[in-house]
Amino acid sequence: MWRPTRISPMCALLALFPATTATLAQTPECPGYDPNDGIVWGMVRASAQGDVAVPGADVVVRWGGGDARAQSLRNGIYIVCGVKTGVPVVVSAELDQFNGSNVPATLELGQALRVPLNLAFGDAAEVATSGRVIGRVLDRSTNQPIPNALVGAGPAGLTAVTDGAGRFQIDGVPEGLQSMQVRHIAFGDTETAFQMPWDGTLEIEVMLDPAVVAVDPLEVQIVGIRSHKLEMAGFYERRDWSERLGLGAFMTRFEIEQRGAARISHVLQGFPRVRMIRGNCLGAFCDYPFISTSNPACRELKREGVATVVGPSLYINGRRMRHVGGATIDDWAHPGDLAGIEVYTGSGDLPGEFSDANAQRCGAIVIWTGR
């Protein structure tokens, strides 16, 4: 039976972050580390795949009346800060529909405890095999939305009515070849077939011709398959509002892959008003993104002839990251790990979940990894 390994907090963090004591105090995982707190850290691996690290897994440490959470990084390493000491806790990892075993432990005051975690990947028969269909119904001749159209997808009973923007959403559509029906008093009844993926959200546009006598077959254009993780995080909802109001800028995994960039910094340079600068980051040189803005507090400062970076707030998977001296934006993830990116230039376009004091002045860059 596996037992957690007990080590000192300082040794645990130094093993993960070889650095000076000054740099250690600024690690993004445990900013303002309180020595009375407990820390649980380790690596998440895919048990059925041998020694494969699993990034993007949600790690939760639970105890009676509370919990603490973190997400595994690109190399599978996770660090959970602020764990209650002196009481039994349970450590577990989750990723979409794949769950890991629960590992019990108890931390002493100020202890850092190493807890390796495994995720058991079953076969396709053991996982969910249905998804969501969202989209719009449009008039082919005018490209205008069609409200009040009845849309059915998959088995009988799975229906939705389009809103004023022609949008609809249908949940629980089974995997595989399915049929879609659209009914409207001005467009008649039409039907077509589509292929439903097993683990995602299918985004489509339905083009209709006004019905006088007979109508042409339904034309369905596949726009893309949405990431379930981004859907749950509100990414697409914020993007839809951005398109209507001109707030923020977004890239999905598909758009990132089209660019063929080798580094995140190369991807960010494709956003309006974002550029990379070389400067002094907490006592060490680094390349850091800078959002052009009229706010004087966010301009490049000069100190002894060297640019000092006053950059945007950086969020990874919804969590604000504290900058580490000498680290670059490319150290956090690789373009192949990205699910999406959001960029906001300041208080005028920031959503509430990314509206910290620095972001209101200097903007925010939000990076999502995993599926």
Buried (B, 14 or more C-beta within 10 A) or exposed (E): EEEBEEBEBBEBBBEBBEBEEEBBEBBBBBEEBEEEBBBBBBBBBBBEEEEEBBBBBBBBBBBEEEBBBBBBBBEBBBBBBBBBBEEEBEBBBBBBEBEBEEBEBBBEEBBBBBBBBBBEBEEEEEEEBBBBBBBBBBBBEEEEBBBBBBBBBBEEEBBBEBBEEBBBEBEBBBBEEBEBBBBBEEBBEBEBEBEBEEBBBBBBBBBBBBBEEEBEEBBBEEBBBBBBBBBEBEBBEBBEBBEEEEBBBBBBBEBBEEEEBEBBBBBBBBBEEBEBEEBBBBEEBBBBBBBEBEBEEBBEBEEEEEBEBBBBBBBBBBEBBBBBBBBBBBEBBBBEBBBBBBBBBBBEBBBEEBEEEBBBBBBBBBBBBBB
